[in-house]
Amino acid sequence: MRNAYVFLTEALPLGFPAPSIGAEPDGDLTLEWHCSPRRTLSVSVSPEGDLDYAGLFGPNRTYGTEVFYGEVPETILRLIRRVYSA
């Protein structure tokens, strides 16, 4: 829970949209940026600092894992921007 808190309150740059927040059965927290059913990004934040992400952008899908060291990885920032780009 601490990693998700830091991600949202300290690491996510000002001006970025706030995600919806959910809990997973394994204790991870999920952050979701959603513009439409075909423009969405989900990031699962684990207590260990893993950021597992999956995004849907029209017909394209992307997924992977980044490690959270107190800064939001550029890969995830680009994907958040992509959710809201025209």
Summary of the structure (lengths in Angstrom):
residues: 86
radius of gyration: 12.0
end to end distance: 32.5
largest distance: 34.6
contacts: 228
relative contact order: 0.21
helix: 24%
strand: 41%
